[in-house]
């Protein structure tokens, strides 16, 4: 189980693909290959091989889904040093949303 504040290692799709090919062509065990590549767990490699064999993409789908459904990536900032900093942050959010969803605000800022 993940612990509070724990960070996770992310690997590029190319790295994952190379690791899977090394496993497929090399005849080494998951554990041996994971140690050689510096992976924290051989389970990561097993999951990548399983996805590869099932024809699923090796890239991180959660990251893409988060970008599609959430206009803000990461945890929103909740503590600010000054009121001005908070104001600027909120203004930037509003401007981002206006650009991202131009049809949401009509004349005078109200939806028709």
C-alpha positions in Angstrom: 0.0 0.0 0.0 1.2 3.5 -0.8 2.3 5.6 2.1 1.4 9.3 2.5 3.9 11.5 0.7 5.4 8.5 -1.3 6.5 9.3 -4.8 6.3 6.9 -7.6 8.8 6.3 -10.4 7.5 6.8 -13.9 9.1 5.2 -16.9 9.0 6.3 -20.5 7.2 4.2 -23.0 10.4 3.5 -24.9 12.1 2.3 -21.7 9.2 -0.1 -21.1 9.2 -1.4 -24.6 13.0 -2.1 -24.4 12.5 -3.8 -21.1 9.8 -6.1 -22.6 12.0 -6.9 -25.6 14.9 -7.7 -23.3 12.7 -10.1 -21.4 11.2 -11.7 -24.6 14.6 -12.1 -26.3 16.9 -12.6 -23.4 15.7 -15.6 -21.5 16.3 -14.0 -18.2 13.9 -14.1 -15.2 11.7 -11.1 -14.3 13.7 -10.6 -11.1 17.1 -10.7 -12.8 16.1 -8.3 -15.5 14.4 -6.0 -13.1 17.5 -5.8 -11.0 19.7 -5.1 -14.1 17.3 -2.3 -15.2 17.0 -0.8 -11.7 13.3 -1.4 -11.3 11.9 -1.4 -7.8 9.9 -4.5 -8.3 9.8 -7.3 -10.9 6.0 -6.9 -10.8 6.3 -3.8 -12.9 8.1 -5.7 -15.6 5.5 -8.5 -15.4 2.7 -6.0 -15.9 4.4 -4.5 -18.9 4.9 -7.9 -20.5 1.3 -8.8 -19.9 0.1 -5.5 -21.4 2.4 -6.1 -24.4 1.1 -9.6 -25.0 -2.5 -8.4 -24.8 -1.8 -5.6 -27.3 -2.4 -2.8 -24.8 -0.4 0.4 -24.9 2.5 0.6 -22.5 2.1 4.3 -21.7 0.5 5.5 -18.5 -3.2 5.8 -19.2 -4.0 7.4 -15.9 -1.9 10.4 -16.8 -3.7 10.8 -20.1 -7.1 10.5 -18.5 -6.2 13.1 -15.9 -5.2 15.5 -18.6 -8.4 14.9 -20.5 -10.8 15.3 -17.6 -9.1 17.8 -15.3 -8.0 21.2 -16.4 -5.3 21.2 -13.7 -2.6 18.7 -13.4 -1.3 17.8 -10.0 -2.7 18.8 -6.6 -4.2 22.3 -6.5 -2.3 24.8 -4.4 -4.1 25.6 -1.2 -1.6 27.7 0.8 -0.3 31.0 -0.4 2.2 33.4 1.1 0.2 36.5 0.3 -3.4 37.5 -0.8 -1.9 38.8 -4.0 -0.4 35.4 -4.8 -3.7 33.7 -4.3 -5.5 36.3 -6.5 -3.0 35.8 -9.3 -3.3 32.0 -9.0 -7.1 32.2 -9.2 -7.0 34.6 -12.1 -4.7 32.2 -14.0 -7.2 29.4 -13.4 -10.1 31.5 -14.7 -8.1 32.5 -17.8 -7.1 28.9 -18.5 -10.7 27.7 -18.2 -11.9 30.5 -20.6 -9.3 29.4 -23.2 -10.0 25.7 -22.7 -13.8 26.0 -22.7 -14.7 29.1 -24.7 -18.3 28.2 -25.2 -19.1 28.1 -21.5 -19.2 31.8 -21.1 -21.5 33.8 -23.3 -22.3 37.5 -23.4 -21.8 39.2 -20.1 -20.2 36.0 -18.7 -23.5 34.1 -18.5 -24.4 31.1 -20.4 -27.3 31.5 -22.8 
